Amino acid sequence: MQRYSRQTMLAEIGEEGQQLICQSSVLIVGLGGLGAPVATYLTGAGVGRLGLADSDVVSLSNLQRQTLYTESQIGMPKTDAAGHRLQAMSSDVQFELYPEGLIPENAEDIVARYDLVVDCCDNFATRFLIDDVCLRLGKPWVHGSIGEFHGQVAVFNHTAGRRYAELYPDREALCNLPRKTAGVLGAVPGVVGALEASEAIKILAHFGTPTEGTLFTIDLLTLQTSLLTF
């Protein structure tokens, strides 16, 4: 337990909470700007088994914000590059790679293997897919999204059973929006991803108050935050 001593010093976690974390499993969907800090902090926290799902490869433009990767990994599948880097951080954690990403054909089978899902993707279709599958399987999930200087975090399908579809009821219109590349300050996914990891650890170790039924938003231009109840 020496490795995790700074966590076990916290009364809210202790050795019992750390054991829960070490025995838990988390699926991370998306290994980009959000997935990089989420995977890093959950690995550091000692989550026993991490699933890494992403169909993309590392590109030069990723390196401004996707801190898991190096120039030498450009062109590599993100699952391979992330898995290699994370395994070097901790031999205690088991990593399972899904280079096809999370898609309708495999989502239920993959999600069923984990205690919790963390959404680090960049599109509405995948988020609604996570929402549907987690509802059917009774799995909680942590949502995060970013853009420019702002981000948001929420928890769904936890103790109150709240759904992403309640927050965004216009599913068809959102999923049909054209995909476009938008700018983002590199630090934004770092902040939001760290918050997602924190929410995940709270759920796994059974402490604190996860943001279920509320949407946390932050604007890094002004450092203004808000909590929207839905």
Helices and strands as residue ranges (DSSP letters): G 2-4, H 5-8, H 14-22, E 25-29, H 35-45, E 49-53, G 60-64, G 71-73, H 78-89, E 94-98, H 107-111, E 116-119, H 124-137, E 141-147, E 150-156, H 164-167, H 171-175, H 187-205, E 214-219, E 224-229
